[in-house]
Amino acid sequence: MKNILLTALLFWVFDLVNAQNSSVSNIGDINHYALDRHFVKNSDFGTLSPSIRAYNRRDIRSYFSNLRENGIVIGRDSAFVFNDNNDEDSTVRSRKPLLKYLYRSPAHFYEVRVPNFYLSVNPMLDVLGGMERYNGENHLVMLNRRGLQLRGNIDEKVYFYTDIIESQASFPTYLTNWANANSAVPGAGFYKVYDSRLTQDPNDGFDYLMSQGYIGINATKFIGIQFGHGRHFIGDGHRSLLLSDFSNNYFYLKLNTRIWKINYQNIFAELTQDHANIANDVFKKKYMATHYLSVNVLKNLNIGLFESVIFARDNAFEVQYLNPLILYRTVEQMLGSPDNMIMGMNWRWDFLNRFSLYGQVLLDEFVFSKVFARKGDPEAGWWANKQGIQAGLKYVDVAGLSGLDMQLEFNTVRPYTYSFRDSTANYTHYNQPLAHPMGANFREFIGILRYQPIKGLHLRGQLNYATYGLDTLGSNWGGNIHLPYTTYEREYGNVTAQGVKTNLLFGQFTASYMVFHNFFVDLNAIYRRQDSVLDALDNKSLIFSLGMRWNMAGRMNDF
């Protein structure tokens, strides 16, 4: 029933196409960073919603074209932005194509540009090698990802994107431990283990295949439809407590309505329940329905309202959640309150052409009298006080130094947030959180410095400090969102970072130089230290690596 409804809807909107659109810029690339800092520098979001990271390429190009026409200096990434988003601009050409047919425009290995059809084909490569010193012992680490990316449009009305990436890796120890514990590679899905021969462990290698793809159209001038596999990110911070791109790709149908100062987005998705890493089986499904209303109250002030429900119906979608305008909480109550509802708010205020204040509030469950019970009250620290808060500050061109940007961020999530009675509705997909990678029961401080001293060179330093509570064998103190909340340790007296108190210090420095368009050479250094009240959980890593990337954004595993 679910598949019939979604397929029917897809073909129905094909008959309504009467406007143009474009493909979407991948999360984490230079386009996003350049756009975000110019939101701040100009204290003006234009027609875009800054918290919805799925910027389409026409909008990116239009935003920077308006800046250029108004005499505003874009900066050292100007050429990259205009070259990278040239799908509908045939005037962007290379001075000297390679072998006459390759790189006829600076951003694309191969292009087909004929009336009513555009296609670009780009190789994808991310190779990295390095050394880790873990608790006094040295071993090699490596990453080898290769793939192919295609994107384009038909008649500038139907747009499409797909990529496929084959990967092998020997991870740093903390990522290996995480993958083994969760039966998933962070940001990926099913994997096979093999002997990389880089360590003495015969199962230290991870082999996994990833792919994403979508097709998109406009149902009307203001309503866009996207149908495919991928991830989404809602928020203005380094993290999102609402919906992030940390987990594996998932199947989705997205409706995006943008008119006047309003951007309203619906996401209907099929997710995978928690499972063991086994092959030749059908993993159990669950589903997500999400609303996000984003309003540019002022040209530099954005407020967003978020709600999402996770549910399972014997591998069938609950059709009542297909209503794109109703408050999901009312539907969930009418159904008997069987599902996992979360609500939230996102805000951002850019001011003085230098600063941006942003944040989020997440509500999983909320009972006013118990949330605000004072310390000493017998109802203080109720286990179902499940909330999260984010607060952040961005400062561009720090102290007047062009290209030097700073970001400070605080995140905290109370115990048992995102969890459910079982994995049929916890806020996860493919054994991974849908929001913050640390799950719940933590406090986290993040500081980031970015500097671009010359064209092509990007320097980035990051420092995280987090305090969280781990579980002892058989216990549930609220940090592991895969565990059922029915196994909580106590009804009252719960506090953030309860359980086995643990501190994490994570520092990373990256120097990336772009040799030619979207081809980077990266030098990385990571320091990670975990200190716990249980000495057996203490560990320390120092990692150095050198790599190169071609048409791929680097992935942060900072947890």
C-alpha positions in Angstrom: 0.0 0.0 0.0 2.8 2.4 0.9 4.7 1.8 -2.3 1.6 2.2 -4.4 0.7 5.5 -2.8 4.2 7.0 -3.2 4.6 5.8 -6.8 1.1 7.1 -7.7 2.0 10.5 -6.1 5.3 10.6 -8.0 3.7 10.0 -11.4 0.9 12.4 -10.6 3.3 15.3 -10.0 5.1 14.6 -13.3 1.9 15.7 -15.0 2.0 19.0 -13.1 5.5 20.1 -14.0 5.4 23.8 -15.2 8.5 25.4 -13.6 12.2 25.0 -13.4 14.5 23.6 -10.6 18.0 22.3 -10.3 20.1 19.7 -8.6 21.1 20.0 -5.0 24.6 20.9 -3.7 26.0 18.1 -1.5 26.1 18.8 2.2 29.5 19.8 3.5 31.1 21.1 0.3 32.6 24.6 -0.3 29.3 25.9 -1.6 27.7 25.5 1.8 30.5 27.1 3.7 30.7 30.0 1.3 27.0 30.6 1.4 26.8 30.4 5.2 29.5 32.9 5.8 27.9 35.4 3.4 24.6 35.0 5.1 26.5 36.4 8.1 28.6 39.0 6.3 25.5 40.5 4.6 23.0 39.8 7.4 20.6 38.8 4.7 19.3 35.3 3.8 17.8 36.4 0.6 15.0 34.0 -0.4 16.7 31.0 1.2 16.1 29.3 4.6 19.6 28.9 6.2 18.6 25.9 8.4 17.5 23.7 5.4 20.9 22.6 4.1 19.6 21.2 0.8 20.4 24.3 -1.3 19.7 23.8 -4.9 22.3 25.0 -7.3 20.2 27.6 -9.1 19.6 29.3 -5.7 23.3 29.3 -4.8 24.3 30.8 -8.1 21.4 33.4 -7.9 22.4 34.5 -4.4 26.0 35.1 -5.3 25.1 36.7 -8.6 23.0 39.2 -6.7 26.0 40.0 -4.4 28.2 40.5 -7.4 25.6 42.8 -9.1 25.5 44.9 -6.0 29.2 45.3 -5.9 29.8 43.0 -2.9 33.1 41.2 -2.8 32.5 37.5 -2.6 36.0 36.4 -1.7 38.5 33.7 -2.6 35.8 31.0 -3.3 34.0 33.1 -5.9 35.3 31.2 -8.9 34.6 27.8 -7.3 30.9 28.8 -6.6 30.2 30.0 -10.1 32.0 27.1 -11.8 30.5 24.4 -9.6 26.9 25.6 -10.2 27.0 26.0 -14.0 24.4 23.4 -14.9 22.2 26.0 -16.6 25.0 28.3 -17.8 26.7 27.3 -21.0 29.0 30.3 -21.0 31.2 28.8 -18.3 34.0 27.2 -20.3 37.6 26.1 -19.8 40.3 27.9 -21.6 42.1 24.6 -22.5 39.9 21.4 -22.3 41.7 18.2 -21.7 41.9 16.1 -24.9 39.2 18.4 -26.4 36.4 16.5 -24.7 37.3 16.4 -21.0 36.9 19.4 -18.6 35.3 21.6 -21.2 34.1 23.5 -18.1 36.3 23.7 -15.0 34.0 21.7 -12.7 33.1 18.7 -14.8 35.2 15.8 -16.1 32.7 15.2 -18.9 29.6 17.1 -19.9 26.8 16.6 -22.4 25.0 19.9 -23.1 22.4 19.7 -25.9 19.0 21.3 -26.3 16.6 20.2 -23.4 19.2 17.9 -21.8 22.3 18.4 -19.5 24.5 15.7 -18.0 27.7 15.9 -16.1 29.9 12.9 -15.2 32.6 13.2 -12.5 34.9 10.6 -10.9 35.0 10.4 -7.1 38.1 9.6 -5.1 39.1 9.8 -1.5 42.3 8.0 -0.5 44.1 8.5 2.8 46.9 6.8 4.6 48.3 7.4 8.0 49.5 6.3 11.4 47.7 5.9 14.7 49.3 5.7 18.1 46.7 4.1 20.4 47.5 3.6 24.1 51.2 3.5 23.3 51.0 1.2 20.3 51.4 2.1 16.6 49.4 0.9 13.6 48.5 2.1 10.2 45.2 3.5 9.1 43.8 3.9 5.6 40.7 4.9 3.6 40.1 4.1 0.0 36.9 5.3 -1.6 36.2 5.3 -5.3 33.1 6.2 -7.2 31.2 7.9 -10.0 28.8 10.8 -9.8 26.2 11.8 -12.4 23.9 14.8 -12.3 21.8 16.8 -14.8 18.4 17.9 -16.0 15.8 17.3 -18.7 14.3 20.4 -20.2 15.5 22.3 -17.0 12.4 20.9 -15.4 13.3 17.4 -14.2 16.6 17.1 -12.4 18.5 14.1 -11.2 21.5 13.0 -9.3 23.2 9.7 -8.5 26.5 8.4 -7.2 28.0 5.1 -6.2 31.0 4.7 -4.0 33.0 1.5 -3.1 35.0 1.8 0.1 37.7 -0.1 2.0 39.1 1.2 5.3 41.2 0.3 8.3 39.9 2.8 10.8 41.4 4.4 13.8 40.6 2.3 16.9 37.7 4.4 18.2 35.9 4.1 14.9 36.6 0.3 14.7 35.2 -0.1 18.2 32.1 2.0 17.4 31.4 0.0 14.2 31.8 -3.4 15.9 29.5 -2.3 18.8 26.8 -0.9 16.5 27.1 -3.3 13.5 27.4 -0.3 11.1 30.1 2.0 9.8 29.3 5.6 10.7 27.4 7.2 7.8 27.2 3.9 5.9 25.3 0.7 6.0 26.1 -3.0 5.6 29.8 -3.9 5.6 32.1 -6.9 5.3 35.2 -7.4 7.4 38.5 -8.5 5.9 42.2 -8.5 6.7 43.7 -5.2 5.7 47.2 -6.5 6.8 47.8 -3.1 8.4 47.4 -4.4 11.9 47.7 -7.8 13.7 43.9 -8.0 13.8 42.7 -10.3 11.0 39.3 -8.5 11.0 40.5 -4.9 11.0 39.3 -4.0 7.5 35.9 -2.8 6.5 34.5 -3.1 3.0 31.2 -1.3 2.2 29.3 0.0 -0.7 27.3 3.3 -0.7 25.0 5.0 -3.1 22.6 7.9 -3.2 20.3 9.2 -5.9 17.2 11.2 -6.5 14.9 12.6 -9.1 13.3 16.0 -8.6 10.7 18.2 -10.2 8.5 21.2 -9.5 4.8 20.5 -9.1 4.1 24.2 -9.3 6.3 27.4 -9.3 6.5 27.1 -5.5 6.3 23.4 -4.7 9.1 21.0 -5.4 9.2 17.2 -5.2 12.2 15.0 -4.6 12.2 11.3 -4.6 15.2 9.1 -3.8 17.8 7.8 -1.3 19.9 10.2 0.8 20.2 12.1 4.0 19.0 15.4 5.3 20.2 18.1 7.8 18.1 20.6 9.6 19.8 23.3 11.6 22.5 26.0 11.6 25.1 24.3 13.8 27.9 21.8 13.5 25.5 19.4 15.1 21.7 19.1 14.8 19.5 17.8 17.6 16.6 17.6 15.2 17.8 15.7 12.0 21.4 15.3 10.9 23.3 13.5 8.1 25.1 11.2 10.5 23.3 8.0 9.7 23.1 5.9 6.6 21.2 7.0 3.5 17.5 6.2 3.5 14.6 6.1 1.1 12.5 9.2 1.1 9.9 11.4 -0.6 10.4 15.1 0.1 7.9 18.0 -0.6 9.4 21.5 -0.4 7.1 24.6 -0.5 8.8 27.9 -0.7 6.8 31.1 -1.1 7.3 34.6 0.3 9.3 34.3 3.5 8.1 30.7 4.2 9.8 27.4 3.5 7.8 24.4 4.5 9.3 20.9 4.1 7.8 17.4 4.4 9.9 14.3 4.5 8.4 10.8 4.4 11.0 8.1 4.8 11.5 4.4 5.2 14.1 3.5 7.8 15.7 0.3 9.1 15.2 -0.9 12.6 18.2 -2.0 14.8 19.6 -5.3 13.7 22.7 -7.5 13.7 25.2 -7.2 10.8 24.0 -10.2 8.9 23.5 -10.9 5.2 20.8 -12.7 3.2 17.9 -11.4 5.3 15.3 -8.7 5.1 15.8 -6.1 7.9 12.7 -4.9 9.6 11.4 -1.5 8.6 10.1 1.6 10.4 9.0 4.9 9.0 9.5 8.6 9.6 7.2 11.5 8.8 8.6 15.0 9.4 7.4 18.6 9.1 9.6 21.6 9.2 8.3 25.2 8.9 11.0 27.8 8.4 10.2 31.5 8.3 12.5 34.4 7.6 10.8 36.8 10.1 13.4 39.4 9.1 16.0 39.3 6.3 18.5 38.3 9.1 16.2 36.4 11.5 15.0 32.9 10.8 12.8 30.8 13.1 11.8 27.1 12.4 9.3 24.7 13.9 10.0 21.0 13.7 8.1 17.8 14.4 8.8 14.2 13.5 7.2 10.9 14.2 8.8 7.4 14.0 6.6 4.4 13.8 6.3 0.8 12.5 3.2 -0.9 11.1 4.2 -4.4 10.0 6.2 -3.0 7.1 3.4 -0.7 6.0 3.2 3.1 6.2 0.6 4.7 8.5 -1.4 6.6 5.8 -2.7 9.2 8.3 0.8 10.6 8.6 0.7 11.5 4.9 -1.3 14.6 5.7 1.2 17.4 5.0 -0.4 20.1 7.1 -1.8 18.5 10.3 0.0 18.5 13.7 1.4 15.0 14.0 0.9 14.9 17.7 -2.9 15.1 17.2 -2.8 12.2 14.8 -0.6 10.2 17.1 -3.0 10.7 19.9 -6.0 9.7 17.8 -4.1 6.4 16.9 -3.7 5.6 20.6 -0.3 7.2 21.2 1.7 4.2 19.9 4.6 6.1 18.3 7.6 8.2 19.1 7.0 11.9 18.6 9.6 14.6 18.9 9.1 18.4 18.4 11.6 21.2 18.3 12.5 24.7 17.4 15.4 26.2 15.5 16.5 29.8 15.3 19.2 32.0 13.8 19.9 35.7 14.0 22.7 37.3 12.0 23.8 40.8 13.0 26.4 43.5 12.6 27.7 41.7 9.4 30.0 39.7 11.6 28.0 37.5 14.0 25.3 34.8 14.0 23.5 33.5 17.1 21.7 30.2 16.5 20.3 27.3 18.5 17.7 24.6 18.9 15.3 23.2 21.5 14.3 19.6 21.3 11.2 18.2 23.1 10.8 14.4 23.2 8.5 14.4 26.2 7.5 17.4 28.3 5.5 17.6 31.5 5.7 21.2 32.8 5.5 20.4 36.6 8.2 17.8 36.4 10.6 19.6 34.1 10.7 22.6 36.4 10.7 20.6 39.7 13.3 22.1 41.9 16.3 20.2 43.3 15.2 18.4 46.4 11.7 17.9 45.1 10.8 14.2 45.1 9.7 14.6 41.4 12.9 16.3 40.3 14.9 14.5 37.6 12.0 12.4 36.2 13.3 9.9 33.7 10.8 11.1 31.0 12.1 14.7 31.1 13.6 14.1 27.6 14.8 17.3 26.1 17.8 18.8 24.4 19.3 22.3 23.9 21.8 23.8 21.4 23.3 27.3 21.5 25.9 28.6 19.1 27.8 31.7 17.9 29.5 32.3 14.5 32.0 35.1 14.0 33.3 35.8 10.5 36.4 37.8 9.7 37.6 37.6 13.3 39.2 40.8 14.5 39.0 42.2 11.0 41.2 39.4 9.5 39.6 38.4 6.2 39.0 34.7 5.8 39.3 33.9 9.6 36.0 32.5 11.0 35.2 31.1 14.4 32.3 29.0 15.6 31.4 28.1 19.2 28.7 25.6 20.1 27.1 24.0 23.1 24.9 20.9 22.9 23.2 18.9 25.7 20.6 16.2 25.7 19.1 14.6 28.7 19.0 10.9 29.5 16.6 8.6 27.5 15.9 11.2 24.9 15.2 9.7 21.4 14.7 6.2 22.9 11.5 4.2 22.7 10.0 1.0 24.1 11.9 -1.0 21.4 13.7 -0.3 18.1 10.4 -0.1 16.2 10.3 3.7 16.9 13.6 4.8 18.5 15.1 7.8 16.7 17.7 5.8 14.7 18.3 4.4 11.3 20.5 1.4 10.5 21.8 1.2 14.1 22.8 4.9 14.0 21.3 8.1 15.6 19.3 10.3 13.3 20.4 13.4 15.2 23.5 13.8 17.4 26.1 11.0 17.0 26.5 10.8 20.8 22.8 9.9 21.3 21.7 11.2 24.7 22.9 11.8 28.3 25.7 14.2 27.4 27.0 17.8 27.4 29.3 19.0 24.7 31.3 22.1 23.9 32.7 22.7 20.4 35.1 25.3 19.1 36.0 25.7 15.4 38.4 28.0 13.6 38.6 28.2 9.8 41.1 30.3 7.9 41.7 30.8 4.2 45.0 32.7 3.9 45.3 32.3 0.1 43.2 31.0 -2.7 42.8 27.3 -2.6 44.2 26.8 0.9 41.7 26.0 3.7 42.9 25.6 7.3 40.6 24.2 9.9 41.0 23.5 13.6 38.4 22.0 15.9 38.3 21.2 19.6 35.5 19.2 21.3 35.0 18.6 25.0 32.2 16.4 26.1 31.0 14.8 29.3 28.6 11.8 29.1 27.5 8.8 31.1 28.2 5.2 29.9 26.5 2.0 31.0 27.9 -0.9 33.0 27.0 -4.4 32.0 23.2 -4.7 32.0 22.4 -1.2 33.0 20.7 1.7 31.2 21.5 5.2 32.3 20.0 6.8 29.2 22.9 7.4 26.8 22.4 4.4 24.5 19.2 5.3 22.6 19.0 1.8 21.1 18.0 0.4 24.6 14.3 0.5 25.5 13.5 3.3 27.9 11.4 0.8 30.0 14.7 -0.5 31.4 15.6 2.9 33.0 17.6 2.6 36.3 15.4 5.0 38.4 12.2 7.0 38.0 13.4 10.2 39.6 16.8 11.8 40.4 18.1 11.5 36.8 20.7 14.0 35.7 22.7 14.6 32.5 25.9 12.5 32.3 24.7 10.0 34.9 26.1 6.5 35.0 29.8 5.9 34.4 30.9 9.5 34.0 33.3 9.9 31.1 35.1 12.9 29.6 36.1 13.2 25.9 38.6 15.6 24.5 38.8 15.6 20.7 41.0 17.9 18.7 41.6 18.0 14.9 43.6 20.1 12.5 43.2 19.9 8.8 45.1 21.7 6.0 43.5 21.3 2.6 44.8 22.7 -0.7 42.7 22.6 -3.8 45.1 21.8 -6.7 42.3 22.2 -9.3 38.5 22.4 -9.1 37.3 20.0 -6.3 40.6 18.1 -6.1 42.2 18.5 -2.7 45.3 17.4 -0.9 44.6 17.0 2.8 46.9 16.9 5.8 45.2 15.8 9.0 46.1 15.5 12.7 43.7 14.2 15.4 44.1 13.9 19.1 41.4 11.9 21.0 41.4 11.1 24.7 38.7 9.4 26.8 38.9 9.5 30.6 36.4 7.6 32.7 35.8 6.8 36.3 36.5 3.2 35.2 40.1 3.0 34.3 39.4 0.2 31.8 37.5 2.6 29.6 40.4 5.1 29.4 42.1 5.4 26.0 44.2 7.9 24.0 44.8 8.2 20.3 47.1 10.4 18.2 46.5 10.1 14.4 48.3 11.6 11.5 47.3 11.1 7.9 47.8 12.4 4.4 45.2 12.0 1.6 43.6 13.4 -1.5 40.0 13.9 -2.4 38.4 14.4 -5.8 34.8 15.5 -6.0 34.2 14.4 -2.4 33.6 16.3 0.8 35.5 15.1 3.8 33.5 13.4 6.6 33.9 14.3 10.2 33.9 11.5 12.8 34.3 13.7 15.8 32.8 11.8 18.6 
